[in-house]
Amino acid sequence: MAVITGVGSALPEHVHKTTESLEFFGRMPGWDPAWNEVCLASGVERRATVIADLEAFYFGPRVPTTAERMRAFAAPAARLGAAAARRALAAAGPGAGADLADLADLVAVSCTGYSGPGLDLHLAVELGLGQRVRRLHIGHMGCYAALPALRTAAALAAASGRSALVDCVELCTLHLQAPTRREDVVQIALFADGAGAAVVAAEGEGLELIGSNTVTVPGSQERMGWQVGDDGFRMWLSPRVPAIIERGIEGFVAGLLEPHGLAVGDIEHWVVHPGGPEILERIQRRLALPAGALARSWEALADGGNRSSATVLAILDALLAAGTVRPGERVAMLAFGTGLTMEALLLRATPPLV
């Protein structure tokens, strides 16, 4: 099986505390002051954005068009993605087949920006990957997209015998919309910008990909999604999503672990996408996870918010940087998104992750 040999993440330089952001949100058309409590209960303490001047971008003479939002995506997305990728390459080290010249494939992931040429080519140019790197763009899958991207990179690395780079870049703040109801405020409260990257090699030291699971919940297509409108992307998120995930999480995780003769208690580390506080609370309770098992997910939510597909890689980056993963220990990665889709990967640490 292929191995994740290095992980890196990056945030933009413009950081706002949630308490500071409430003043900005309060000037949105139709904002109800009672909605402030939704933001304060989101678990997000601060978030980062690529937009240097939110006031000018959102409170100009008119609402930004989709074309204007897309033009604002390309350059900062390439810079942010390249920063995460360089950190992943540095973490992999020269002995892990992660030199730029050894990268055969680039898998670029985003659901927040589209153009042609797209993020894949912009990242290749920014990183100096050369003319012959093979590129793939995974788009519009949302928060769980990093996991199918890692599966794809693993297959590509196994086929070529060379390394593949996964780079997730999400600029969610480009798509802020004035809410019309309380449910809409959840999106504003949670989402932010960020990038996460991983180097995947055919072999080596790191986190071996040993299993995966994917489930699309029947009849859930209308519970979470978004459409491209004339004035940006418009998302809908049902308040029933946490309950739907909770009802299915035991069977879903069993489908990941049982083929390997494992149970929940055999997993030493959990990397769970923090779609919101209620999702983390329900997963913790339903799986009967020990106290602190989801600590890094809570930390990522507080210090950066929901960065869509980039979030789980940021959590994995923090886990590895802490130096607490020992050889032979297992990591379960879980993420959720449009569909309603649940994705999981099972990883096992190989030496010398100490």
N, C-alpha and C positions, 0 to 999 in steps of 0.2 A: 504494500500500500504506500501511497505518497505521504510526504511529511511536510508539515508547516515548519519551516526553519527560522523564520523571523516575522515579527509583527510590529507595526508602527501605527501611530495615530497623530492627528493634528487638529487644532482648532484655529479659527480666525482670530485676528488680534482685537477685534471690537467686542468687548465683553460687557454685559449689562446684568445687574442683579434684578431679580424678579420684582423686588420692591421698587426699584427705579423704573422698570418697564411699565408698571401700572400707570404711571403718569402719561406715558406715551399711549398705552392702550385706551386710556380714558378719553382721549381726543378722537378716537375712531367714531365715525357716524353711528348713532344709535346705541352707544355703549351704556349699559346699565351698571351703576356703581356696585350693585349687589353681586355682579360677576367677579369682582375683585377676589372674593373668597375662593373661587374656582382656581385662580392662578396661585394663590397662596397655599392651597391644599395640593398642588400638583406634584410636590416633591422636588421641583426644579428651583434651585436657589440662584443660579446664574446661568446664562446662556451666551453663546458667541454668534456673531453674524459677520458676513463679508461686507455688509452695507455700512459705509463709513458714516453716513448721515441719514438716519431713518426718517427724520422729519422731512428732509428735502425729497426723499424717494417716495414716501407715502402721502405726504400732505402738500404736494405741489398743486398745480391748477386742476389736475384730474387724476383719476386712479391709473397707475401704470398699466399699460397694455401687456399682453402676453409677449409680444415681440420685444418690448423694452425689458421685460424680466429675463427673457432668454439672452438678450445681448449682455445683460449684467452677469450672466452665469459663466461664460466661457473662460475668460482670463483668470478670475479668482479661483475657479474650480481647478484649473490646471495647476496653479501655484500651490493650492492647499493639498491636492492629491499628490503632487510631487514631493511635498514635505513629508507626508505620511509614508510614501514609498521609500524615500531615502532612509527614514528611520527603520523601516522594516528590513531593508537591505543591510544596514549597519548592524542590526540585531542578528541577522543570519550569519554575517561575517564572511570573510573571503574563502574560508574553507568549506562553506556550505553550498557552493555552486551558485552563489547569488550575485556574482559580478555582472555588471550590465551586459557585457558581451555574451554571457551564458544564458541570458533570458530569452527563451524561445517564444513565449506567449505573454500577452498582456490582456487581462480580463478587466475591463472598466465597467463600473456599476454606478448607475444613478437613476433616480426617478424624478429629479427636480430640474433637469436641464437638457435641451435637445437642440441640435443643429447638425449640419453636414458640411464639412467634416465635423466630427463630434468629439466627445470627451476622450475617447480612446486615442485618436490621433493627436489631440492637444497634449495629452499626458506623455505620449511617446516622444513628441518633440521637446517638451519641457525637460524630460529625463535624459534625452539624448540616446534613445534606444536604437536608433539606426533604421535603415530602410527595410530591413528584412524581418523585423519582429512581426509576429502574427497577432492580430488584434481582434478582440471580440467585445461588443458592448451589450451589457445586460441592462435593460431599462424597464421602468414602470412596474416592477415587482414589489417595490416598497421595502418595508422594514426587515423582511426576512431574506432579502436578495443576496446578502453576503454568503449565506450557507450554500445555495446552489452554485454560486460563483466559486466557492472553495472546492465543491465537488467537481465542477468543470475543470478547474485548474489541476486538480489531482489527476483526472483522466488525461489531460493534455501532457502533464509532466511524465506520467507513466508511459505514454505513447512515444514521447520524444526522447526521454532520458535526460532532459534538460529542465531548467526551472521555469515556472510560470509566476507571474505577478498579478495578484488580485488587488484592485484599487477602487474603493468605494468612496464616492464624493457626493455629499448631499447638502444643498444650499436651500434649506426649507424656508428660511426667512424671506426669500424672494417672493413667496407666495402667500404672504399674510393677506387675509381678507377681513373686512369689517363683519363681525358676527351679527346674526339676526335672531339668535336664540341661545339659550344657555349651553346647549350641546356643542355649538360651534366654538365656544370659548375654550373647550378642552384642547383643541388643536393649537390655538394661540398660546395656551399655557405650557404646552409640552415641547413643541418642535423648535429645533435650532439647527445650526450649521456645523459640519465637521467632516473629517475624512479618516478612513482606516484602511490599512494595507497589509498584505501578507505575502510572503514568498513561499511557494510550494515547490518542493523538489521531489524527484523520483525516489530518492533515498537520502539518508543522512540523520542528523541528530535534531530532535525537536519534538513536535507533536504529531504522531502518526494518525492518519485518518483511518479508523477501523470500522466505522459504521455510520449509517444515516437513516433517517425516516422522514417521510413527507405525508401529510394528511390534509386534504381539502374538505372542510366541514360541509356536509350536504345542506343545501338551502340557505347558505350564509352569504351569498354573493352581494346582497344588498346591505349587509351590516357594516362594511368598510370599503371605501374606494374613493376615487377621484376622477374628475373629468377636466380636460383642457378647455377653458373658456376664453373669451375675448380679453378678459382682464386678469389672466393668470389661471392657476389650477384651483379648482374648487373641490374640497374634500368633504366626505361625510363619514362620521364615526358614530355608530350606534352605542348608546350606554349599556347595551346588553353584551358587548364584546367580552368584557372580563368574565362574565358568567358562562358564556359559550366556551371560552378557553378552559375555565375551571372544570366544566363537565367532561371535557375530552382529554384533559392533560394526563390522567393516570394511564389510560389505554395507549395514548400517544407515546409516552415515555417508556412504557412496557414494550411497545413495538420497536423502540430503539435498543433497549437493553437485553431483552430476553433471548434474542438470537445469539448473544455472546455469553449466555449463562449468568447474567448480571441482574441485580435488583437496585433500587434507588439507594439503598444503604451502602452499596459498593462503590459509589461515585464520590470521589474526594473533592471535586471542584465543579461548580456550576457557573456557567456563563449564560445568563438569561436576559433577553432583550427587555428593557424596562419600558414597555408600552405605556405605563402609568402606574401609580402606586397601587391601585386596586388589583391590577394584574399580578404584580409581584406578591402582594399579600395573599391572594387566592392560591397561587401556585405553591407558595411556602406552606400554606395550611393543608391543601389537598394532598401534596406529596409528603407531608410530615417531615420536611427538611429540618435539619438542626439549626439552632440559632446562629445567625451569621453566615449561613450558606449563600445567601444572595446579597451579601454586604457590598460586593463590588458593583453589582447592578444598581443598588441604591446610590452608591457614590457617583456612578456615571450619570444617573438621572439628576442628582443634585448639582453636580459640577459639569454642566454642559447640556443637559436636557436630552430629549429624544432626537438623535441625529439620523433617524431612519436607518438605512442599511449599514452605515458606518459605526453604529453604536456597539454592536456585539464585538467588533474588532477592537474598539477602544477598550472594552471591558477585558478582552483577552490580553491585550497589550499590558494593561495594568496588573493583571494576574501574573503574567510572566515576569514583569519588572520587579514584582515583590519578592521573587525568588523562593516561593513557597511550594512550587510544583516539583515533586520528586520523581525520579525514574520509576516507571511502572504505574504511576498514578494516572487516573482517568479524569477527563474533562468532558462534561456534557454541555453542549451549546444548544440553546433553544431560542427560536425567534418566531414571530407571528406577523401576519400582514394581510393584505387584500386577498379576498377569495371566498371565505376566510381560510387562509392557509397557515399551517403549522409546519415548521421545518426544524430538523435536529441533526446534529453531528455528534459522533462519539470519537473522542481523541484519547490517545495513550502516550504518555511521555516516555521518550527514549533518552538514554544518557547523553550529555551530562547536565540535565536540567536541575541544577542545585543552587 
